[in-house]
Amino acid sequence: ESAVLERALTHPIGTLPLVKLVLAGQSVCIITSDMTRPCPSDRMLPAILTELRRAGIHDDDVVIVLALGLHRPMTNAEIEETVGIDICRAYKVVNHDPEDTVRVGATEAGTPVDIFTTVAAADVRICLGNLEFHYFAGFSGGAKAIVPGCSSRDTLNANHAMMVLPTAKAGRVDDNPVRQDLEEAAAMVGVDFILNVLVDDQHRIVEAVAGDLIAAHRRGCELVAQRGSVAISERADIVIVSSGGHPSDVNMYQAQKAFDNAAHAVKQGGIIV
């Protein structure tokens, strides 16, 4: 895992290495996923923090934000488990607050772009995440750390309202209205660097991409499609589906995503168990 992360960070896509992007004295906000995502933050963060120290960034100038979207705030114990107790002791780690936002504009589709004040105030923003198929944003990762991860309820609802459009589906990116909208919003805020990973069924890091918000993310999407696409010869009368294990089974909010995958494999009028 360390070698995979180091390779991604030393060979970023579409931008300079992180150590050459930041300057001593700048305030840095690292945004990472909450406990509802199989994102190995406890292994990704040390790699990023090492690069920041090499660039002369002091620990006190770094804040780590847990991108909740509209999920409940994480407890102190959950935060320690997610990012690691040593990081909790050395750095400021906070939950995103959808009630504490600042408006930075509106997208072409009319989505109000309200961003968590702590994120908006930073000089440098770094987004972490895991990459997998997403049932209406095409893929996870990339700009999703900002919208919906660190946005207001109004922003999230406006963006997610487009999930009913026909091109808002798993595996589609460039013509996906949800993805286009959230990336436009993230561009208004400004994201300087991303680190996204692919994990296996044991949550081990097997691939990583780093660099530009769009270019690195797109390469990661290609890797997901190569590893995770499955061809089926025909649709079935009955499809039995699992939510996919932890953390996708923490609540119905997450588990219902399995229905979308199952729908691709069942006949019209068929049954999903």
Buried (B, 14 or more C-beta within 10 A) or exposed (E): BEEBBBEBBEEBBBBEBBBEBBEEEBBBBBBBBBBBBBBBBBBBBBBBBBBBEEBEBEEEBBBBBBBBBBBEEBEEEBBBBBBBEEBBEEBEBBBBBBEEBBBBBBBEBEBBBBBBEBBBEBBBBBBBBBBBBBBBBBBBBBBBBBBBBBBBBBBBBBBBBBBEEEBBBBBBBEEBBBBBBBBBBBBBBBBBBBBBBBBEEEBEBEBBBBBBBBBBBBBBBBBBEEEBEEEEEEEBEEBEBEBBEEBBEEEEEBBEBBBBBBBBBBEEEBEBE
